[in-house]
Amino acid sequence: MPYRIVFDVGPKNDLISRSVFFSEFDSLPEAVAIAIEGVDDPAEHDIRVIESKSNRIVWRTCQEDWR
């Protein structure tokens, strides 16, 4: 199933191409790894990986109860 990365703020890491954050990924671990690398401090930003077709959140950095 394809996954997308969603940010409340844009990616902050200049070492990673911005186009990666508008791509779909076949692997959840790959999408999560890229999401984490895309910001200075993942704990301070609400970053989500969602299933592309359902828009269901499958991973999130925020520690708040989001379900």
CYANA upper distance limits for C-alpha pairs under 8 A (distance plus 0.5 A):
  1 MET  CA     26 ASP  CA      6.41
  1 MET  CA     27 SER  CA      8.22
  1 MET  CA     51 GLU  CA      7.52
  1 MET  CA     52 SER  CA      8.28
  2 PRO  CA     24 GLU  CA      6.25
  2 PRO  CA     25 PHE  CA      5.76
  2 PRO  CA     26 ASP  CA      5.12
  2 PRO  CA     27 SER  CA      7.68
  2 PRO  CA     51 GLU  CA      6.61
  2 PRO  CA     52 SER  CA      6.15
  2 PRO  CA     53 LYS  CA      8.09
  3 TYR  CA     24 GLU  CA      5.82
  3 TYR  CA     25 PHE  CA      5.52
  3 TYR  CA     26 ASP  CA      6.81
  3 TYR  CA     27 SER  CA      7.75
  3 TYR  CA     28 LEU  CA      7.07
  3 TYR  CA     31 ALA  CA      7.34
  3 TYR  CA     49 VAL  CA      6.95
  3 TYR  CA     50 ILE  CA      6.01
  3 TYR  CA     51 GLU  CA      5.11
  3 TYR  CA     52 SER  CA      5.58
  4 ARG  CA     21 PHE  CA      8.06
  4 ARG  CA     22 PHE  CA      7.70
  4 ARG  CA     23 SER  CA      6.97
  4 ARG  CA     24 GLU  CA      5.52
  4 ARG  CA     25 PHE  CA      6.96
  4 ARG  CA     31 ALA  CA      7.56
  4 ARG  CA     49 VAL  CA      6.10
  4 ARG  CA     50 ILE  CA      5.91
  4 ARG  CA     51 GLU  CA      6.98
  4 ARG  CA     52 SER  CA      6.32
  5 ILE  CA     21 PHE  CA      6.49
  5 ILE  CA     22 PHE  CA      7.76
  5 ILE  CA     23 SER  CA      8.40
  5 ILE  CA     24 GLU  CA      8.42
  5 ILE  CA     31 ALA  CA      7.21
  5 ILE  CA     32 VAL  CA      8.41
  5 ILE  CA     35 ALA  CA      6.87
  5 ILE  CA     47 ILE  CA      7.79
  5 ILE  CA     48 ARG  CA      6.34
  5 ILE  CA     49 VAL  CA      5.08
  5 ILE  CA     50 ILE  CA      6.96
  6 VAL  CA     21 PHE  CA      8.23
  6 VAL  CA     47 ILE  CA      6.38
  6 VAL  CA     48 ARG  CA      5.57
  6 VAL  CA     49 VAL  CA      6.63
  6 VAL  CA     50 ILE  CA      7.85
  7 PHE  CA     11 PRO  CA      7.94
  7 PHE  CA     45 HIS  CA      8.19
  7 PHE  CA     46 ASP  CA      6.89
  7 PHE  CA     47 ILE  CA      5.29
  7 PHE  CA     48 ARG  CA      6.98
  8 ASP  CA     45 HIS  CA      7.61
  8 ASP  CA     46 ASP  CA      6.51
  8 ASP  CA     47 ILE  CA      7.25
  9 VAL  CA     45 HIS  CA      7.93
 11 PRO  CA     18 ARG  CA      7.60
 11 PRO  CA     21 PHE  CA      8.17
 11 PRO  CA     38 GLY  CA      5.52
 11 PRO  CA     39 VAL  CA      5.91
 12 LYS  CA     38 GLY  CA      6.42
 12 LYS  CA     39 VAL  CA      5.32
 12 LYS  CA     40 ASP  CA      6.68
 13 ASN  CA     37 GLU  CA      7.62
 13 ASN  CA     38 GLY  CA      5.64
 13 ASN  CA     39 VAL  CA      6.21
 13 ASN  CA     40 ASP  CA      7.23
 16 ILE  CA     20 VAL  CA      7.90
 16 ILE  CA     37 GLU  CA      8.45
 16 ILE  CA     38 GLY  CA      7.37
 17 SER  CA     21 PHE  CA      8.33
 18 ARG  CA     22 PHE  CA      7.89
 19 SER  CA     23 SER  CA      7.09
 21 PHE  CA     35 ALA  CA      8.25
 24 GLU  CA     52 SER  CA      7.98
 25 PHE  CA     30 GLU  CA      7.57
 25 PHE  CA     31 ALA  CA      6.48
 27 SER  CA     31 ALA  CA      6.90
 28 LEU  CA     32 VAL  CA      6.68
 28 LEU  CA     49 VAL  CA      8.40
 29 PRO  CA     33 ALA  CA      6.61
 30 GLU  CA     34 ILE  CA      6.75
 31 ALA  CA     35 ALA  CA      6.60
 31 ALA  CA     49 VAL  CA      7.33
 32 VAL  CA     36 ILE  CA      6.73
 32 VAL  CA     49 VAL  CA      7.15
 32 VAL  CA     59 TRP  CA      7.92
 33 ALA  CA     37 GLU  CA      6.81
 34 ILE  CA     38 GLY  CA      6.60
 35 ALA  CA     39 VAL  CA      7.84
 35 ALA  CA     47 ILE  CA      7.44
 35 ALA  CA     48 ARG  CA      8.34
 35 ALA  CA     49 VAL  CA      8.20
 36 ILE  CA     42 PRO  CA      6.28
 39 VAL  CA     45 HIS  CA      8.30
 41 ASP  CA     45 HIS  CA      7.53
 42 PRO  CA     46 ASP  CA      7.99
 42 PRO  CA     47 ILE  CA      7.73
 42 PRO  CA     61 THR  CA      6.86
 43 ALA  CA     61 THR  CA      6.63
 43 ALA  CA     62 CYS  CA      7.25
 44 GLU  CA     62 CYS  CA      8.46
 45 HIS  CA     61 THR  CA      7.67
 45 HIS  CA     62 CYS  CA      7.68
 46 ASP  CA     60 ARG  CA      7.44
 46 ASP  CA     61 THR  CA      6.29
 46 ASP  CA     62 CYS  CA      5.86
 47 ILE  CA     60 ARG  CA      6.17
 47 ILE  CA     61 THR  CA      6.04
 47 ILE  CA     62 CYS  CA      7.74
 48 ARG  CA     57 ILE  CA      6.99
 48 ARG  CA     58 VAL  CA      8.05
 48 ARG  CA     59 TRP  CA      6.19
 48 ARG  CA     60 ARG  CA      4.94
 48 ARG  CA     61 THR  CA      7.25
 49 VAL  CA     57 ILE  CA      6.48
 49 VAL  CA     58 VAL  CA      6.36
 49 VAL  CA     59 TRP  CA      5.65
 49 VAL  CA     60 ARG  CA      6.94
 50 ILE  CA     54 SER  CA      8.46
 50 ILE  CA     55 ASN  CA      5.95
 50 ILE  CA     56 ARG  CA      5.80
 50 ILE  CA     57 ILE  CA      4.85
 50 ILE  CA     58 VAL  CA      5.92
 50 ILE  CA     59 TRP  CA      7.53
 51 GLU  CA     55 ASN  CA      5.63
 51 GLU  CA     56 ARG  CA      5.91
 51 GLU  CA     57 ILE  CA      7.10
 51 GLU  CA     58 VAL  CA      7.31
 52 SER  CA     56 ARG  CA      8.29
